[in-house]
Amino acid sequence: MSEMQLDLKGMDELQEAMKKAIAKYPGTAEEHLEKAGKSFKKRVLKITDSAVDRHTGNLKKGYKLSPVKAFGTRMYIEFSGTAKHFHLIENGHNQVLPKRRKGKETKNGGAVVGFVPGRLIVKQARAEYQEKMPQLMEEMVDDIIKRSSL
């Protein structure tokens, strides 16, 4: 059997640079996730402006981003719509005749007379960001590499 020798030069420097990258990962990843979350929220706000007829601002004020969370080696940020009527606008709802009007019961009160289709605001933004996120995460990795001088 022939023996093979492998001589690696610069392995110690590479190892140190990798340790630097690992140490910088959480902070840099958190910055980039916050940036991506804010960008997503901004896009949802823009879509909301074009999709909704009445602009009282109550729906848009209800859009919230959670702080960046970590679960093991994974990091994520959550987007939510906290307005009470958010789910009605997003998913659609039945049109129902009122049961009472001016204190008196109405004829056919509570009857369903139609359906208002959902605007699917968040679904539309999510579809756009499904294509954008790999690029954003690639930028994050490049930033980590640059900060670690690899």
matplotlib code that plots the C-alpha trace (Angstrom):
import matplotlib.pyplot as plt

x = [0.0, 1.3, 1.0, -0.3, 0.8, -1.3, 0.3, -2.2, -0.9, -3.0, -5.3, -4.9, -5.9, -8.9, -9.9, -9.7, -11.6, -14.4, -14.6, -15.0, -17.8, -19.6, -19.3, -20.6, -23.5, -26.2, -25.9, -25.6, -28.4, -30.6, -29.9, -30.7, -33.9, -35.1, -34.4, -36.3, -39.2, -39.5, -39.3, -42.1, -44.2, -43.7, -44.7, -47.9, -48.7, -48.4, -50.6, -53.1, -53.4, -54.3, -56.6, -58.8, -61.5, -61.7, -58.4, -59.1, -55.6, -57.0, -56.0, -52.5, -51.9, -52.5, -49.6, -46.9, -43.5, -42.2, -38.6, -36.2, -36.6, -34.3, -35.0, -31.8, -29.8, -32.8, -33.8, -37.1, -39.3, -43.1, -45.6, -49.2, -52.3, -53.8, -56.7, -60.0, -61.3, -58.0, -59.1, -62.4, -60.5, -57.8, -60.0, -63.4, -66.7, -70.5, -72.7, -75.5, -78.6, -78.7, -81.1, -82.1, -82.2, -83.1, -84.1, -86.6, -86.3, -85.9, -87.5, -85.1, -82.6, -79.4, -79.9, -76.8, -77.3, -73.8, -70.1, -67.3, -64.2, -60.9, -58.3, -55.4, -53.0, -50.5, -50.7, -49.7, -46.8, -45.7, -45.6, -43.4, -41.1, -40.8, -38.8, -36.9, -35.9, -33.1, -31.4, -31.8, -30.3, -27.5, -26.7, -26.6, -24.1, -22.0, -22.1, -21.0, -18.1, -17.1, -17.2, -15.2, -12.6, -12.9]
y = [0.0, 3.4, 6.2, 9.6, 12.7, 15.8, 19.1, 21.9, 25.4, 28.1, 25.7, 27.5, 30.9, 29.3, 27.7, 31.1, 32.8, 30.2, 30.7, 34.4, 33.8, 31.5, 34.1, 36.9, 34.8, 35.4, 39.2, 39.6, 37.1, 39.0, 42.3, 40.8, 39.1, 42.4, 44.2, 41.5, 41.6, 45.4, 45.2, 42.5, 44.7, 47.7, 45.7, 44.5, 48.1, 49.1, 46.2, 47.1, 50.7, 49.4, 46.6, 48.3, 50.9, 52.7, 54.0, 54.6, 53.2, 50.7, 47.7, 49.0, 49.9, 46.3, 44.9, 43.8, 42.2, 40.1, 40.4, 37.9, 34.6, 31.6, 27.9, 25.9, 27.0, 28.5, 32.1, 33.6, 36.6, 36.5, 38.9, 39.2, 41.2, 42.1, 44.2, 42.6, 42.7, 41.6, 38.0, 39.2, 41.3, 38.8, 35.7, 37.1, 36.9, 36.4, 39.4, 39.0, 41.2, 42.9, 41.3, 44.6, 48.1, 51.1, 48.9, 46.9, 43.4, 43.2, 40.8, 38.1, 39.3, 37.2, 35.8, 35.5, 37.5, 37.3, 36.7, 39.3, 37.7, 38.0, 40.5, 38.0, 40.8, 38.8, 35.8, 38.1, 39.6, 36.1, 34.8, 37.8, 37.2, 33.5, 34.4, 37.3, 35.5, 33.3, 36.4, 38.2, 35.2, 35.0, 38.6, 37.8, 35.0, 37.3, 39.9, 37.3, 36.2, 39.8, 40.7, 37.6, 38.4, 35.0]
z = [0.0, -0.8, 1.7, 0.9, 2.6, 2.8, 3.7, 4.2, 4.5, 6.0, 7.8, 11.1, 9.6, 7.9, 11.2, 13.0, 10.3, 10.5, 14.3, 13.7, 11.2, 13.6, 16.4, 14.1, 12.7, 15.3, 15.3, 11.6, 10.9, 13.3, 11.5, 8.1, 9.4, 10.9, 7.6, 5.6, 8.0, 7.8, 4.0, 4.0, 6.2, 4.0, 1.0, 2.8, 3.6, 0.0, -1.2, 1.5, 0.2, -3.3, -2.2, 0.4, -0.4, 3.0, 4.4, 8.1, 9.0, 11.5, 9.4, 8.7, 12.3, 13.2, 11.2, 13.7, 13.5, 16.4, 17.6, 16.0, 17.7, 17.7, 17.9, 18.1, 15.1, 13.3, 13.5, 12.4, 12.6, 12.7, 10.9, 12.2, 11.6, 15.0, 13.7, 14.7, 11.1, 9.4, 8.8, 7.2, 4.7, 4.1, 3.7, 2.8, 4.7, 4.3, 4.0, 6.6, 7.0, 10.4, 12.9, 14.4, 13.0, 15.1, 18.0, 15.9, 14.5, 10.8, 8.4, 7.3, 9.9, 10.0, 6.5, 4.4, 1.2, -0.4, 0.0, -0.1, -1.5, 0.4, -0.8, 0.0, 0.8, 2.9, 0.6, -2.4, -0.5, 0.7, -2.9, -3.9, -1.0, -1.6, -4.7, -2.9, 0.3, -1.1, -2.5, 0.8, 2.7, 0.2, 0.9, 4.6, 4.1, 2.0, 4.7, 7.4, 5.2, 4.5, 8.3, 9.1, 6.4, 4.8]

ax = plt.figure().add_subplot(projection="3d")
ax.plot(x, y, z, "-o")
ax.set_aspect("equal")
plt.show()
